[in-house]
């Protein structure tokens, strides 16, 4: 990945800190949007490298400076994922509690459902994960970028709730539809 190159990672970090500084000085929408996208990029970079504390620090900084409620929503779901990765399930739930569980925007709804369901799976609560994902594919609409992940989570939840054949069928359907 391009983030494994220390020079690229340093450049992204410097750009993020510059955008954050502009936001703190009352930066315009462009500065806010730049801080948001760079925070997500860095979050992904640190997650891939399993640097969850660094990931959380970037996301917490973004949550402090972003004013757009939709940007803050996504950052909170990312913070919940980082907390889950650290095994801090109470913290993950606390970040999710700051999100509307039924937002009107599909991308936000999908981010919330996927994150909340994965936290439920880690807790061993397949029933909650299944309720969030839907019993069958396409029962609940998902943002296209999260459809495959929703299938995998649904299959795990089905398996966890003792529905092995349905889990296998879900994975076969996912393989056909998503490759």
Helices and strands as residue ranges (DSSP letters): G 2-4, H 6-24, H 29-48, H 52-65, H 69-85, H 89-97, H 106-122, H 126-133, G 144-146, H 147-160, H 164-178
